[in-house]
Amino acid sequence: MAQPPNVPNGRTLNSHELAAYNDLPVAEQSGYLLFAADVIARAKPYPNTRGRVARTLFERGKHSLKLINKWNALNDDADGKGAWIPGWAAARAAEASRAQRLAMAGAVEEEERLRGGRAAEREERRRAGVASPVRETLGEYVSDDEEGGGVGGEGVVEERLPQESGVGEEQLQAMVDATRDEERLRVTREGVAGPGQPLLPGYEDESGAYVDVVGGGNAVVGNRSVEERLGRVIEEGEIDEGEIDEGEIEEGEVEEGEEPYEEPESPPSPTANETLAGRRALGMGDWQYVMALDTRHIKTGISQERSATKSVLVWVLCDKVTGVIIDRVVVKRLDYSSPDATLSAKLERSMRHEIEMHLLVEGPGCKNILKMRGEGFREETEVGMMYLDYAAGIDLEHMIKLHYQNREPVPEAYLWFVFDGLADALMSITTGVCPEKAADSSLPGADMLEWDPVYHLDIKPSNIFLGEPINPYGAYLTPLLADFGLVWTESKLVARKRKNALHNIGTRGYQPPEQYRELTAEEDYDPKGFEVGPKADIYSLGVTMWRFMLATCDPDELWNIHDPDGDIFDWDDPDRRQLPIDPPGYWGMYSNRLTQLVYDCLKMYPPHRVDNKDLKRRTAEGFAWFQETFREVKLSIEQWDNGESLPWGFQPFIIDDPFKKGSVPPGKRRRIDDSGVAQGDADSGAQ
């Protein structure tokens, strides 16, 4: 075999290395020669007893194959093989551009096929008389369960909100389904659709204006509301009336005989079509996946490769000129594909339910509710995506850990700030009125005439995210109530007679007595008959604040104080009917006003607890009292950005934001397997 031309330093490849060299792709051969020359130059000379010129180990017979192995172990990216191959970056850019064009062309072709199929299906339904007219008022709605098609085959009659009450549940369900069904009808080529492109592009009023239904609420264009628009969609037969069984998947709970959550071998990277769908949902722009914050298997199955997975991903939008971050989102990705068809269906229903509840609770416009910026489902791959606002401070659980590590208590000013913000959130989801907006009827969400109370049922530190500061408190991260996967509305609980069937959901330690399965299952349970209601969330918020106040205590010892025998509550023991407000090692560092309010949230009997209205009044008064007594904690965002801060004792610990606006996104994390080969996350346009 002939030696390759232009070998650095005139080196001769032995037969073993030459054979392996010829097996390399032609595009890699020149890069390999440069790489091998560099390795040899850095290698230690091998001793020679015969007086000949010393050679490196890599130049001796079969040992030269190690050069090839080292080359093949490099990543196929700019930091690996690309660093040695001349023109690699330009070639990859051209290849990616071509792949993107092909992917977009394929998406357009697929959309045309689906469009024709949907049109034929609608026409068939019209001819068969399936599409029913929209009722002038949404009174009682009999679900498919009445026909025996639902769970247990029992008829279910559900109360629906009148149209003037805001976005009702049927409209919200239609909104979710219409968004999914019409997603592919939106513009598919980048740069055509702007950030304000609505999700229902085919329905405009007489003037040609659109209604943007993202985010819920009672958005109106001209004289036509979202409800009227969605009614038109239903009337035209584009949406099948049906019911999703909410709450069937309960986060954190493992059924008997199942294995718990398990970490997948590697986090998933979005495919080209997922990236394209995400850009459409977020209003186009060159959004890119940069990191997986969390990935886990929902359930281990026969084929782990096809096990359903839930992932939390970070996507960023960068300036095309400077390359710095200008926007961030967190993507909740659920791959519900599974050999277990029942599990797959439950997971899909669960995510659709969470999306529906997000649209509902965002209606009043409370700033302390985490916002959803878009959603989408790819039915061909069984993947659902939710696009949520990015939380710079992650969540309260991380802040508690920071204060424990530094042995510094959380400042009382920030405790009042968080308590007051979460009181706003609870008032908003239970009454439909955000307290900060109630005084101004011109603001969106300030005049919800009727509202179906919403119960979160899983309030805990990890479900309270910390978002960007809002003036005038520029030094404080804003608490955001999040994770609405276990949310139920009052009407659905009543209609399905399930108010006493919620004892098995939530997170142990944060559940109220009426929601705690081990206690309510006892025959001699004293407060038997108390149904799960709005005061269940009051209790969980009280436990969250209790844990926040005791951030410097050892977590294991803290829970053992109240749970020595494995039972959170013991009705027969008066000392174990509620959490101790003054555990050992706690020296009363906070005001009696704050301590008493938390204590009043933790009463075992629901009627004895503070209600939402009184909670909001007392948190607002307490926060104002603290600032009048000690000092104001108002600091504009501009002052904070210019380096000003609050004095010690008023500023909580916060993490450094790795995706701060104006910064360059960090490089993608890569796993190193046992052989030393780096397994990088695939680029967002790969696969």
C-alpha positions in Angstrom: 0.0 0.0 0.0 1.3 3.4 -0.9 2.2 5.9 1.8 -0.1 8.9 2.1 1.3 12.2 0.7 2.4 15.1 2.8 2.9 13.2 6.1 4.2 15.7 8.7 7.9 15.3 9.4 8.2 12.8 6.6 7.1 10.0 8.9 6.5 6.6 7.4 3.4 4.7 8.5 3.9 1.0 9.3 1.7 -1.6 7.7 -0.7 -1.7 10.7 -1.2 2.0 10.9 -1.4 2.4 7.2 -4.2 -0.2 6.9 -6.2 1.6 9.6 -5.5 4.9 8.0 -7.0 3.8 4.7 -10.1 2.6 6.6 -10.8 6.2 7.9 -13.3 8.4 6.0 -11.4 10.5 3.4 -12.5 13.7 5.1 -10.7 12.6 8.3 -7.4 11.4 6.9 -5.6 14.7 6.7 -6.7 15.6 10.2 -5.5 12.3 11.6 -2.0 12.8 10.2 -1.8 16.2 12.0 -3.2 14.7 15.2 -0.7 11.8 15.1 2.3 14.1 14.5 1.3 16.1 17.6 0.9 13.0 19.8 4.2 11.6 18.7 5.9 14.9 19.3 4.6 14.9 22.9 5.4 11.2 23.6 8.3 10.1 25.6 11.1 8.3 23.5 11.3 4.6 24.0 14.8 3.2 25.2 16.8 1.4 22.5 19.6 -1.0 23.7 21.1 -1.4 20.3 22.3 2.2 20.0 19.8 3.2 17.3 17.8 6.4 17.3 15.2 6.2 20.1 11.6 5.9 18.9 8.3 6.6 20.7 6.1 3.8 21.7 3.6 4.8 19.0 6.1 4.1 16.2 6.8 0.5 17.2 4.8 -2.1 15.3 1.2 -2.7 16.5 1.5 0.1 19.1 0.9 2.6 16.4 -2.7 1.4 16.3 -3.1 3.3 19.5 -2.9 6.5 17.5 -5.9 5.4 15.5 -7.8 4.5 18.6 -7.1 7.8 20.2 -8.3 9.5 17.1 -11.6 7.5 17.0 -12.2 8.4 20.7 -12.3 12.1 19.9 -15.7 13.8 19.7 -17.0 14.7 16.3 -17.2 18.4 17.1 -15.1 21.6 17.0 -13.2 20.7 20.2 -12.5 17.1 19.0 -11.7 16.0 15.4 -12.8 19.4 14.1 -9.8 21.0 15.7 -7.5 19.0 13.4 -9.5 18.7 10.1 -8.9 21.8 7.9 -12.2 23.5 6.9 -14.2 21.3 9.3 -16.3 24.2 10.7 -17.3 25.5 7.2 -18.1 22.0 6.0 -20.3 21.3 9.1 -22.1 24.6 8.7 -22.9 23.8 5.1 -24.1 20.3 6.1 -26.3 21.7 8.9 -27.8 24.3 6.6 -28.6 21.6 4.1 -30.1 19.3 6.8 -32.2 22.1 8.1 -33.5 22.9 4.6 -34.4 19.2 4.1 -36.1 19.0 7.5 -38.2 22.1 6.8 -39.1 20.8 3.4 -40.1 17.5 4.9 -42.2 19.4 7.6 -44.0 21.3 4.9 -44.7 18.2 2.9 -46.0 16.4 6.0 -48.2 19.3 6.9 -49.8 19.3 3.5 -50.6 15.6 4.0 -52.0 16.2 7.4 -54.0 19.2 6.3 -55.7 17.1 3.6 -56.5 14.4 6.1 -58.0 16.8 8.6 -60.1 18.5 5.9 -61.4 15.1 4.8 -62.2 14.1 8.3 -64.1 17.4 9.0 -66.1 16.9 5.9 -67.0 13.4 6.8 -68.1 14.5 10.3 -70.3 17.3 8.8 -72.0 14.9 6.5 -72.6 12.4 9.3 -74.1 15.2 11.4 -71.6 14.6 14.2 -70.6 18.3 14.7 -73.1 19.7 17.2 -73.9 23.4 17.4 -72.5 25.4 20.3 -74.9 26.0 23.1 -75.7 29.7 23.8 -74.9 29.1 27.4 -72.6 26.4 28.7 -74.9 24.7 31.3 -74.6 21.0 32.2 -72.3 19.0 30.0 -72.6 15.2 29.9 -69.2 13.6 29.3 -68.5 10.5 27.3 -68.4 8.6 30.6 -72.3 8.6 30.6 -72.1 6.2 27.6 -69.9 3.9 29.6 -66.8 4.9 27.9 -65.2 6.6 30.9 -63.6 5.2 34.0 -65.9 2.7 35.6 -68.6 3.3 33.0 -70.5 5.7 35.3 -72.3 8.7 34.0 -70.8 12.0 35.0 -72.5 15.3 34.8 -70.3 18.4 35.1 -71.2 22.0 35.9 -69.8 24.4 33.4 -69.2 28.1 33.9 -71.5 30.6 32.1 -69.8 32.4 29.2 -69.6 35.7 30.9 -67.5 34.2 33.8 -64.3 34.2 31.8 -62.6 31.2 30.2 -64.6 28.1 31.2 -63.3 24.5 31.4 -64.8 23.4 28.0 -63.3 26.4 26.3 -60.0 25.7 28.0 -60.1 22.1 26.8 -61.0 23.4 23.3 -58.1 25.8 23.5 -55.6 23.0 24.3 -56.9 20.8 21.6 -57.2 23.5 19.0 -53.6 24.6 19.7 -52.4 21.1 19.2 -54.6 20.4 16.1 -53.8 23.7 14.4 -50.1 23.9 15.3 -48.9 22.4 12.0 -51.1 24.9 10.1 -48.9 27.7 11.3 -46.1 29.1 9.3 -43.3 26.6 9.1 -40.5 28.6 7.6 -38.3 30.6 9.9 -38.5 34.4 9.8 -42.1 34.5 8.5 -44.0 34.3 11.7 -43.3 37.1 14.3 -43.3 36.8 18.1 -47.0 37.8 18.2 -48.2 35.1 15.8 -51.4 33.6 17.3 -51.9 29.9 17.7 -55.2 29.9 15.8 -54.2 31.8 12.6 -57.4 30.9 10.6 -59.9 32.7 12.8 -59.8 36.5 12.5 -62.5 39.1 13.0 -64.1 41.3 10.3 -61.1 43.7 10.4 -58.6 40.9 10.0 -57.3 41.1 13.6 -56.3 38.0 15.5 -57.0 36.8 19.0 -53.9 35.4 20.9 -55.2 32.8 23.2 -51.9 31.9 24.8 -51.9 32.4 28.6 -55.7 32.1 29.2 -57.7 35.1 30.5 -60.6 36.8 28.7 -58.7 38.3 25.8 -61.0 40.2 23.4 -60.4 41.6 19.9 -63.1 44.0 18.7 -66.4 42.7 20.2 -65.5 39.0 20.1 -64.0 37.1 23.0 -61.8 34.0 23.2 -64.9 32.0 24.1 -66.7 33.0 21.0 -63.7 32.1 18.9 -63.3 28.7 20.5 -67.0 28.2 20.2 -66.7 28.7 16.4 -63.9 26.1 16.3 -66.1 23.5 18.1 -69.1 24.4 15.9 -67.1 23.7 12.7 -66.4 20.3 14.0 -62.6 20.7 14.3 -62.6 19.5 17.9 -64.1 16.3 19.3 -65.9 17.0 22.5 -64.5 14.7 25.1 -63.1 14.6 28.6 -59.6 14.1 29.9 -59.4 12.2 33.2 -57.2 14.6 35.2 -54.9 13.7 38.0 -54.4 10.1 37.1 -50.7 10.4 37.3 -49.5 11.5 40.7 -46.0 13.0 40.8 -43.7 11.2 43.1 -45.9 8.3 43.9 -44.9 4.7 42.9 -47.5 2.0 42.7 -47.0 -1.3 44.5 -44.7 -3.6 42.6 -43.2 -0.8 40.5 -39.6 0.4 40.6 -39.0 4.0 41.5 -37.7 6.7 39.2 -34.4 5.9 37.6 -31.8 8.1 35.9 -31.6 7.5 32.1 -28.1 6.8 30.7 -28.0 10.2 28.9 -30.3 13.3 28.6 -32.2 13.6 25.4 -31.4 16.4 22.9 -34.2 17.8 20.7 -34.5 16.5 17.2 -34.6 18.9 14.3 -38.4 18.7 14.2 -38.7 19.3 17.9 -36.4 22.3 17.6 -38.5 23.7 14.7 -41.8 23.1 16.7 -40.3 24.9 19.7 -39.3 27.9 17.6 -42.8 28.1 16.2 -44.4 27.8 19.7 -42.0 30.5 21.0 -42.6 32.9 18.2 -39.7 31.8 16.0 -36.1 33.1 16.6 -33.0 30.9 16.7 -33.9 29.1 20.0 -31.3 26.5 21.0 -31.2 23.7 23.6 -28.2 24.1 25.9 -28.6 21.9 28.9 -30.7 19.2 30.6 -31.4 20.1 34.2 -33.1 16.9 35.1 -34.0 13.6 33.3 -35.6 10.5 34.7 -37.5 7.4 33.7 -41.2 7.4 34.6 -41.2 3.6 34.9 -38.8 0.9 34.2 -40.1 -1.5 31.6 -39.1 -4.5 29.5 -37.2 -2.3 27.0 -35.4 0.5 28.9 -34.7 2.2 25.5 -38.4 2.7 25.1 -39.2 3.7 28.6 -41.1 6.9 29.1 -39.0 9.8 30.3 -39.6 13.2 31.7 -36.9 15.9 31.2 -36.4 19.5 32.2 -34.4 21.4 29.6 -33.0 24.9 29.2 -33.3 26.7 25.8 -31.8 30.1 25.1 -32.2 32.7 22.5 -29.0 34.5 21.6 -28.3 37.8 19.8 -27.1 36.9 16.3 -24.4 39.5 16.3 -23.0 39.4 19.8 -23.9 35.8 20.7 -25.1 36.8 24.2 -28.3 35.5 25.8 -31.3 37.7 25.3 -34.0 35.3 26.5 -34.4 31.9 28.3 -37.1 29.3 28.7 -37.4 26.0 30.5 -38.9 23.2 28.5 -40.8 20.4 30.3 -40.5 17.5 27.9 -42.5 14.3 28.4 -41.7 11.3 26.2 -44.7 9.2 26.9 -43.8 6.5 24.4 -43.9 3.2 26.2 -44.6 -0.5 25.6 -47.2 -0.1 28.3 -50.1 1.5 26.3 -52.1 2.2 29.5 -49.2 4.1 31.1 -48.5 6.0 27.8 -52.2 7.1 27.6 -52.2 8.2 31.3 -49.0 10.2 30.9 -50.4 12.0 27.8 -53.7 12.8 29.6 -51.7 14.0 32.6 -49.7 16.5 30.6 -52.7 17.8 28.7 -54.4 18.3 32.1 -51.4 20.2 33.4 -51.5 22.5 30.3 -55.2 23.1 30.7 -54.7 24.0 34.4 -51.9 26.4 33.5 -54.1 28.2 31.0 -56.8 28.5 33.7 -54.7 29.7 36.7 -52.9 32.3 34.5 -56.2 34.0 33.7 -56.3 36.4 36.6 -52.8 37.7 35.7 -51.1 37.2 39.1 -47.4 37.9 38.9 -46.7 35.1 41.4 -47.8 32.3 39.1 -45.2 30.8 36.8 -46.2 31.6 33.2 -46.4 29.1 30.3 -45.2 30.5 27.0 -46.3 27.8 24.7 -47.0 24.0 24.3 -47.1 21.4 21.7 -47.4 17.6 21.1 -45.7 15.5 18.5 -48.0 12.6 18.2 -45.9 10.7 15.7 -43.1 10.5 18.3 -45.3 10.6 21.4 -43.6 13.7 22.9 -45.2 16.6 24.7 -43.5 19.9 25.4 -44.4 22.8 27.7 -42.4 26.0 27.4 -42.2 27.9 30.7 -40.7 31.1 32.0 -37.1 30.6 33.1 -36.5 31.0 36.9 -33.1 32.5 37.6 -33.0 31.4 41.2 -34.3 27.9 40.6 -36.6 27.3 43.6 -37.0 27.7 47.4 -35.5 24.3 48.0 -32.2 25.4 46.5 -32.2 28.6 48.6 -32.9 26.6 51.8 -29.8 24.4 51.0 -27.7 27.5 50.5 -28.6 28.9 53.9 -28.1 25.6 55.5 -24.6 25.3 54.0 -23.7 28.8 55.1 -25.4 28.4 58.5 -27.2 31.7 58.0 -31.0 32.1 58.7 -33.2 33.5 55.9 -33.8 37.2 56.5 -37.3 37.9 57.9 -37.8 40.6 55.3 -37.5 38.0 52.6 -39.7 35.6 54.5 -42.5 38.2 54.6 -41.9 39.0 50.9 -42.3 35.3 49.9 -45.2 34.7 52.2 -47.1 37.7 50.8 -46.4 36.8 47.2 -47.7 33.2 47.7 -50.7 34.5 49.5 -51.4 36.5 46.3 -51.0 33.3 44.3 -53.4 31.3 46.5 -56.0 34.1 46.5 -55.7 34.2 42.7 -56.3 30.5 42.0 -59.1 30.1 44.6 -61.1 33.3 43.9 -60.0 34.3 40.3 -59.0 37.7 41.6 -55.4 38.8 42.1 -55.3 41.0 45.2 -52.8 43.5 43.7 -55.2 44.1 40.8 -58.5 44.0 42.6 -58.5 47.8 43.2 -58.1 48.6 39.5 -60.9 47.1 37.5 -59.3 48.2 34.2 -56.5 45.6 34.6 -56.9 42.1 33.1 -58.2 39.6 35.5 -59.5 42.2 38.1 -63.2 41.5 37.4 -63.7 37.8 37.1 -67.4 37.6 37.9 -67.4 33.9 38.7 -64.6 31.5 39.3 -64.3 27.8 39.8 -61.9 27.5 42.8 -58.7 25.7 42.0 -56.7 23.6 44.5 -53.0 23.1 44.0 -52.6 20.1 46.4 -48.8 19.9 46.1 -47.3 23.1 47.5 -43.7 22.6 48.7 -40.3 24.4 48.4 -39.4 22.6 45.1 -42.7 23.8 43.5 -42.0 27.5 44.3 -39.7 28.9 41.7 -37.7 32.1 42.1 -38.0 34.3 39.1 -36.7 37.7 38.0 -37.0 40.6 40.5 -39.9 43.1 40.0 -39.7 46.7 41.0 -39.7 48.1 43.6 -38.0 45.0 45.1 -35.1 44.7 42.7 -32.9 42.8 45.3 -35.5 40.0 45.8 -36.2 37.1 43.5 -40.0 36.8 42.9 -41.7 33.7 44.3 -43.7 31.8 41.6 -46.2 29.1 42.3 -45.5 26.3 39.8 -46.2 22.7 38.8 -49.9 22.3 38.2 -49.9 18.6 37.5 -52.0 17.7 40.5 -54.4 20.6 40.4 -58.2 20.1 40.6 -61.1 22.5 40.3 -63.9 22.5 42.8 -66.6 21.7 40.1 -64.8 18.6 38.9 -64.3 17.3 42.4 -68.0 17.8 43.2 -69.2 16.4 39.9 -67.0 13.3 40.2 -67.7 13.0 44.0 -63.9 12.8 44.5 -63.5 15.3 47.3 -62.8 12.4 49.7 -60.6 10.6 47.2 -57.6 13.0 47.3 -56.0 11.5 50.4 -53.3 9.8 48.3 -51.8 12.7 46.4 -49.2 15.3 47.2 -45.9 15.1 49.0 -45.5 13.4 52.4 -44.6 15.9 55.0 -46.4 18.8 53.2 -49.8 17.1 53.1 -52.5 18.5 55.5 -54.1 15.9 57.8 -57.2 15.7 55.6 -54.9 14.7 52.7 -52.7 12.3 54.5 -53.6 8.7 53.6 -52.2 6.9 56.7 -54.2 9.2 59.0 -57.5 9.3 57.1 -57.5 5.5 56.7 -57.7 5.0 60.4 -61.2 4.2 61.8 -60.8 6.4 64.8 -59.5 9.4 62.8 -61.1 12.3 64.7 -61.5 15.0 62.0 -63.1 12.4 59.7 -65.4 14.1 57.2 -63.3 17.1 56.5 -63.0 17.3 52.8 -60.0 18.5 50.9 -60.6 22.2 50.1 -58.8 25.6 49.9 -57.4 25.3 53.4 -55.4 22.2 52.3 -53.2 24.5 50.4 -53.0 26.9 53.3 -51.6 24.1 55.5 -49.0 23.1 52.8 -47.9 26.7 52.5 -47.6 26.9 56.3 -45.3 23.8 56.2 -43.2 25.4 53.4 -42.8 28.6 55.4 -42.0 26.6 58.6 -39.2 24.8 56.6 -38.0 28.1 55.2 -37.8 29.7 58.7 -35.7 26.7 59.9 -33.3 26.6 57.0 -30.3 26.4 59.3 -31.5 23.2 61.0 -30.3 19.8 59.8 -33.0 18.5 57.5 -33.0 14.9 58.9 -33.1 16.0 62.5 -35.8 18.6 61.7 -38.2 16.0 60.3 -37.4 13.4 63.0 -38.5 16.0 65.6 -42.0 15.5 64.3 -41.8 12.1 62.8 -40.0 9.8 65.3 -42.0 6.7 64.5 -42.7 7.2 60.8 -46.1 8.9 61.2 -46.4 12.5 60.4 -49.5 13.0 62.6 -50.8 11.3 65.8 -54.3 12.4 66.8 -54.0 10.7 70.2 -50.9 12.7 71.1 -51.7 16.5 71.4 -48.0 17.3 70.9 -48.1 15.6 67.5 -51.2 17.1 66.1 -49.2 19.8 64.2 -45.7 20.8 63.5 -43.7 22.2 66.4 -43.1 25.9 65.9 -40.2 26.0 68.4 -38.0 22.9 67.9 -34.8 22.3 69.8 -32.0 24.6 68.6 -34.5 27.3 67.4 -33.9 30.5 69.4 -36.8 32.6 68.3 -34.9 34.6 65.7 -38.2 35.8 64.0 -40.9 38.1 65.2 -43.9 36.7 67.1 -46.1 38.2 64.3 -44.6 35.9 61.7 -44.4 32.9 63.9 -48.0 33.1 64.9 -49.2 33.4 61.3 -47.3 30.3 60.4 -48.8 28.6 63.5 -52.3 29.5 62.4 -51.7 27.9 59.0 -50.8 24.6 60.6 -53.9 23.9 62.7 -55.0 20.3 62.3 -58.7 21.1 62.0 -59.3 22.9 58.7 -61.9 25.3 60.2 -59.3 26.4 62.7 -56.8 27.5 60.0 -56.6 31.0 58.6 -58.5 31.4 55.4 -57.2 32.9 52.1 -58.6 36.4 52.7 -57.2 36.7 56.2 -53.9 35.2 55.2 -53.5 37.9 52.5 -54.4 40.7 54.9 -52.0 39.5 57.6 -49.0 38.9 55.2 -49.5 42.4 53.6 -49.8 44.0 57.1 -46.8 42.0 58.4 -44.5 43.0 55.5 -45.5 46.6 55.8 -45.0 46.5 59.6 -41.5 45.0 59.2 -40.4 47.7 56.8 -41.8 50.4 59.0 -40.2 49.0 62.2 -36.7 48.1 60.8 -36.0 49.5 57.3 -37.5 49.4 53.8 -36.2 46.8 51.5 -37.2 48.6 48.3 -34.4 48.8 45.8 -34.9 49.3 42.1 -33.7 46.8 39.6 -31.5 49.6 38.1 -29.9 50.2 41.5 -29.3 46.4 42.0 -27.7 46.2 38.5 -25.5 49.1 39.3 -24.0 47.3 42.3 -26.2 48.5 45.2 -27.4 46.0 47.7 -29.2 45.6 51.0 -27.2 45.4 54.2 -26.4 42.1 55.9 -29.4 40.5 57.5 -31.8 41.7 54.8 -30.3 39.9 51.7 -30.9 36.1 51.2 -28.3 33.9 49.6 -28.9 33.3 45.9 -27.2 31.1 43.3 -25.2 32.5 40.3 -27.4 32.4 37.2 -25.5 30.4 34.6 -27.8 31.7 31.8 -27.9 35.4 32.8 -29.1 37.7 30.1 -26.2 39.4 28.4 -23.8 36.5 29.1 -22.5 33.9 26.7 -24.2 30.5 27.2 -22.0 27.9 28.8 -20.7 25.0 26.7 -22.8 21.8 26.6 -22.0 19.3 29.3 -20.6 16.0 28.1 -20.6 12.6 29.8 -17.5 10.5 29.9 -18.1 6.8 29.6 -16.0 4.0 31.1 -13.7 3.9 28.0 -12.9 7.6 28.3 -15.0 8.6 25.2 -16.9 11.8 25.7 -20.6 11.4 24.9 -21.7 14.9 24.0 -25.3 16.1 23.8 -26.3 16.1 20.1 -26.7 19.5 18.6 -30.3 20.8 18.5 -30.4 20.3 14.8 -29.1 16.7 14.9 -30.9 13.4 14.5 
